[in-house]
């Protein structure tokens, strides 16, 4: 009997080895008719099913193999891999835990376990799981790459840059190591390293030879077409790692005929996160006579007040963080969602494999990522006339939807700035305070040059930026000194105990200097709410036009520059003419109460009108098209 099983196994394996997976499957099935209890045949059959992307069936076949041979390390490993493909993270973790207990010397199992823990948001544990890999395979570039990626997510940027540099030395031809190394240098504000790496990175992305993190590209380039190419490459890589193939069947083709439009919001960030802070007021204010609101949460409950508020704001709320992409898509399909709105875009925690299943007749991307997803299965990107002018269409894989005023939803429940003095903040009373509380990685040398020139021509001025870790702060001091500015004129803002106090300290600054090409988002909105004028440079991409959108919605177009020379001139003029600056602040104070940026009722009417038009087109059987939305004042 055993000889017969071995013969069938060799025959089927020969077909498998030449890529004839369907033929191999038939041969394994034939062998199992003669030898139904041969574990090796069940194992080979499972591998063939996995290669045919029949992953659920493959898991069942691995289970049958393991029932006959519980110690089969290859079957245990491949079963866990199949679970990872289905994004069944918890099940995969249990399998890998069992595997590393039995076989602690299996480096690949530790490595995959780390990846699963990362997907579950348990990043410190994921880093710990890589330590055995680095010990077992000290010359393996991929292991150093994975460790560097985790260090990046843990905001340990200098360590990440060092580890990724090691990965790049070990294998300079690994296509995505360079992209992650650039990300680490960017986050560490290591400008000399970026100067050396960036030309190579952009050239390879344009040629389609390198996958770079799209969020990194937003901060490095104002080229919308390059950003789109970067997103497309990253999407292809991400989907290739899942069980969703190009032949994925469409799950929801036709529009439903519901009495109320069902809007599904899909996000990993329904907790203590900036996206949640911006979206919650919209969820609460949707017109329930026209809309039903569904939340689909792919993250973990952090127990925050905001998470509870979001759950309460939804008519129905689903936790799908531990659910595979296909199963999650099926849940969305069963809820008969009319319009599925992805709030992640290409940010941490995104789940494009769910969207690939087309679980709703209409799919839109909104808010979480200021750029295209690069996906042909996402219909619309929601913006406004400033951030997404229709001439930007070639840089977008989706059809552009322009909301009437501004794409940004502001929470009308924002607190008033808490009174705070400059003395409490450690700022000189008589200084002119330029500030920028953006993430420091958004600060690029060309803009920093302009800031240092402003400090040169405005006596008694200082620059107030976000505090980083000691090495990062020291880099900024050295950069200032190299431009002839005394390092003591740089001040660093640490954390404060409340958001109201953060607003209050912004009110103690004189002028907010925006970054380019990655503009301020929530930071600019907060500054404007605090009464602090923002000077911005409107660029060529979505991400470089966000602050311009805010200012335009407040009638403050005079603070929007079209190039760096004008940007510097606007800031210099306001700093040298206190009367003009006072007039701008008064105009902002009035617009803060009357302008559409902070008019949540008007915003809700605009986005609901957009949803209504998307639904109407789908109901008529019309394909997605660019939309310009208008509402009455």
Secondary structure, 3 states (H helix, E strand, C coil): CHHHHHHHHHHHHHHHHCCCHHHHHHHHHHHHHHCCCCHHHHHHHHHHHHHCCCHHHHHHHHHHHHHHCCCCHHHHHHHHHHHHHCCCHHHHHHHHHHHHHHCCCCHHHHHHHHHHHHHCCCHHHHHHHHHHHHHHCCCCHHHHHHHHHHHHHCCCHHHHHHHHHHHHHHCCCCCCHHHHHHHHHHHCCCHHHHHHHHHHHHHHHHCCCCCCCHHHHHHHCCCHHHHHHHHHHHHHHHHHCCCCCCCCCCCCCCCCCCCCEEEEEEECCCCCCHHHHHHHHHHHHCCCCCEEEEEEECCCCCCCHHHHHHHHHCCEEEECCCCCHHHHHHHHHHCCCCEEEECCCCCCCCCHHHHHCCCCCEEEECCCCCCCCCCCCCCEEEEECCCCCHHHHHHCCCEEEEECCCCCCCCCCCCCCCCCCHHHHCCCCCCEEEEECCCHHHCCHHHHHHHHHHHHHCCCEEEEEECCCHHHHHHHHHHHHHCCCCHHHEEEECCCCCHHHHHHHHCCCCEEECCCCCCCCHHHHHHHHCCCCEEEECCCCHHHCHHHHHHHHCCCHHHEECCHHHHHHHHHHHHHCHHHHHHHHHHHHHHHHHCHHHCHHHHHHHHHHHHHHHHHHHHCCCCCCCEECCCCC
